[in-house]
């Protein structure tokens, strides 16, 4: 198993003007992310609109990113679903396609109990040999994986990582305290703050737009111990992080990329493109931070 560490982009899914998955853009985006120094990639997360893709599209996105990354960085596939059997199927498929791991949000409608959650993750873990990144996001999953429950999940052999997406940075401290080296923590909403508390990575939305800078924040803290310099870089880019940190994380990321010169299409309904006023703000951010698409031209699909 590869060891996961650093800033991982939870990738947008680019669409053509006709609303189909844009394979050429997805390949170009994958190459650009890696060239910019991102440490890992996670397609088919919430930012990738996984709930708005059909099964064939999910397989396509996973296959394209895995093949294009070609082992240059780890690729974890989001395989969350409401039905445990479906999570097993999606996770087995990800493994067959060559994924390095899977990221799994809890079932998000049934509000399972702690015992049901342990059973859910153990069932998936027993079906695959890939490492699992548990994803705690109570705002969307309707259940909260608190540190004592995370400690139980850490007893499952290949539940080795957690994306902790609350605003309680002390969760990072407590998970490390309770789990030791059995569970590595990745920040979700909070990056810099999580690194300072000992997180081994960050599953970031803002790195869709500024991958090198978000990766650098991690390296400064975790590898160089340059916390003051990291904090300065973090505060500099906080307007971008906040812009894609709220409800418009998909539409905001896509708008910023579009204004940078890389067309990735609109979100799929029920999500809508940014309202006019927010789109003006997106354009202003691109200008303020001198953001521009500097990747290779999109090749034919």
N, C-alpha and C positions, 0 to 999 in steps of 0.2 A: 504494500500500500504506500502511496505517496503521502508525504506530510504536507498538510495545508497550512499556509501561513502567509500573512500579508493582506493587501487590499484586493478584494475580488469584486468585479463588476457584476451586479445583477442586471443582465442585459435587456435592453429594449428589443422588441421584435420588429424589424422594418417591414413595411407593407408597400406594395406598388400603388400607383394612383387608382388601380382597379380594386384594391383591397386585398390582394393576395400576398402571401409571404414573399418578400423580395430576396431571393436567394443570393443574387449578385451583391446586393447591399449588405446582407448578413455576412457574407465572406469578407467583403472589404472592411466591415466594421470589426470583425474578429481580428483581422490582420493589423488594423490600426491600433486597437486596444493593446495588442501584444507589442507592437513597435513602440508604443508610448510607455511601456514598462509596467503594465498591470501585472499583478502577481497571479491572478486566476480569473476564471470566467464562470458565470452561473446563468445559463439560459433557462427559460421557462419558470422564472419566478414571477412574483406579482408584477414587477415592472415589465416583464416580458408578456404580460396579458395572457397567462396560461389558461385562465378560465374562459377566454374568448377564442381559443384555438380548438379546432377539431382534432381527432386522434391522429389523422394522417399528417396534419400540420405540426403537431407536437413531435412526431417522429422525424419529420423533415428538419425542423429547427435543431433538434438534438444531433442528428447525423451531420448536418452542415457545420455546426460549431465544432464538434469533436474532430471531424476530418480536416477542417481548416486550421484548427489549432495544432494538430499533428504532434501533440506531445510537448509543445513548446511551453505551455503553462497548464496547470490542472484545470479540468472542466468538470464541474458538478452540475447535474441535471436536476431541475425541480420536478419532483414526482408526487406532489401532494394531491390528494383526492379525498372524497368523503368516505369511500368504501375501502376498507383494508385490502380486499382482494384486488381492487384496481391499483392501489399503491404498489402492491407486490408485482403486478403485471408491468406497470410502467417502470419500476425499478429494475426488474429483470431485463426489460428491453434496453434500458440505459446501459446496463452492464454489458449486454451483448453488443451494443454499438461502440463500446470502448470508453465509456465515461470513467472518470477517476473516482467519482463519488456521487451521492445523491443528496439533495436538500429536501426535507420533508416537513411541511407545516402540518399541524394536527388536523384531523377532520374538523371542518369549520362550520358545520350546521348542527351536529348532534350534541355538542357540548359534552364530550365524554368525561367520565370520572377519571381520577388518577389511575385507578386499577385498569380501566379500559385503555387509557393512553399507554401504559406500560405494555399491555397485551398487544396493542396496535403496533408499537415500534418493535417489539420483540418478534412479532410475526413477520414483519418485513425484513428485519435483520437476519432471521433464520433462513430467509429465502434467497439471500444474495451474499456475496463476499465483499462487496464494496463498503467503504466507510460511509456512515450516515451523518449528515449534519442536521440535527434537530433544529426546528425553526420556531422560536417563541415570539409570537406577535398577537397578544391578546386582543388588540383592537380589531383584527380581522378574523382571528380564529375562534373568538368567543370563549377561549379557555386560556388560563395563564399557567405556564410551566414555571412554578416558583422553585427556588434553589433546592429545597428538600426533594421535590419530585424529580428535578434534574439529576440529583444524586442517585435516585433509583434507576433512571434511564441510563446513567453512566455505567451501571453494572452489566448492561447488555454489551456483549463483546465488541460489536462494530458501531455502536453509537458513540462516536469519538469526538464530535464537535457539536457546538450549539451556536446558532445565530440568535443573539439576545436583543430583541427589538422592543424594549421598553425605555422609558426615560429615567429609569432608576439605575444609575451607573453602579450603585453598590451591589447590584445583582452580579456583576462581573466578579467583584471581590468575593461574594458569598459562594458562587459556584466554584471558583478556584479553591476556596477554603474547604468546601464540603467534598469536592470531587478529586482534588489534587491533579495528577497527570492523566486521570482517566477521561477527562472531558476538557478539550481546548475551547475557549470562548472566542467567538467573533462578535464584535459589535454589529448592531443593525442600524438603528437610528443614530447612535452616538459612536463616532469613530475615535477622535483624539482622546476624549475622556475615557473611553474603554481601554485604549492602549496604555494610558497612565496607570490604570488599575490592573494591568497585566494581561489584557486580551491579546491573543495571538493573531488577530486579524480583524477585518472589517468587510462586511458584505454591503457595498456602497451603491447608492443610486447616482450620486454626483459624478462618480467616475465614468459614467456613460459619456460625460461631457469633458471632464478634466481628469483623465486617468493618471497621467504622470504626476500631477500635483497630489492627488489623493493617495497614490502609492508612496509618494515621497514623505507624506506626513507619518505614515506607519514606519518607514525606514528610519526616519529621524529619531523617533521615540524608541523603537524596539531594538534597532541595531546600533545606533550611535549615541543614545542617551541624551540627545540634544533637545530636551523638552521645550526650552524657551524658543528655539528656532522653529520647532514643530508647531508650537502654539501660535506663533506669528503667521506662519503659512496657513494654518487652519483658520485663523480670524480673517486673514485676507480673503480667503475663498468662501467664508461663511455665507455671503449673499447668494452664491450659487448653490451651496449645500441646502440652504433654507428654501430656495426657490423650488427645488425638486423634492423637498422633504414633506410636503403636505399632501392634500387631496390630489393635486395635479401632478403627481410624480411622473406619471406616464406622459400626459400631454405636455408638461413642462419640459421633460427631457427631450421629447421629439421636437418641440418648438425650438429649443436651443440648438439642437443639431441642425435643424433646417436653416436657421439663421446663420449658422456657421458654414453653410454651403454643402451640407450632406443631407439629401432628402431621404427621410425614412418613413414618410407617410403619416397619416393621422391615426389616432387610437381607434379601436373598434367600439361601436356602441355596446353598452350604454355610455361609455366614456365619449366625450366630445373634445374637439380641439380647444385650445385655450380661448377664452373670451378675448375680445379685441384689446381691452386695456392690459390684460396680463401678457398678451402677445407683444405689445409695445414694450412692456417691461423686460420680456425675454430678449428682444432685439437690443435693448439698451445694455443688458448684462453682457451680451456678446461683444458689443462695442467697448464697454468699460474694461473688460478683461482681455480684449484683443484676441478673442477666440476665433479660430478658423479651422476648417477641415483641411488637414495637411496630409491626409492619407492618399494612397494611390487612387487613380480614377477607377470607377466601378467597371469591372469587366463584364462581358456578356454572360448571361446565366448559362 
